[in-house]
Amino acid sequence: MRPAIRNALEHSAELTRRNRLVDAMSVGEAAINQATEDEQPEIKQWLAEHVGDFTGQDG
């Protein structure tokens, strides 16, 4: 996945932890919408591996 998309997902996680859920969804959705079809599986894998980044819990 491109670094810009990874950075956006990481920023979305940070916004989620700060209870800025609308902003987090906006950033995350924009990143996913910009991703190519080839990047989608990697994004899904990244999200699955980083659930705790969004929830603040070890997972």
Order of alpha helices (4+ residues) and beta strands (2+ residues): alpha-alpha-alpha-alpha
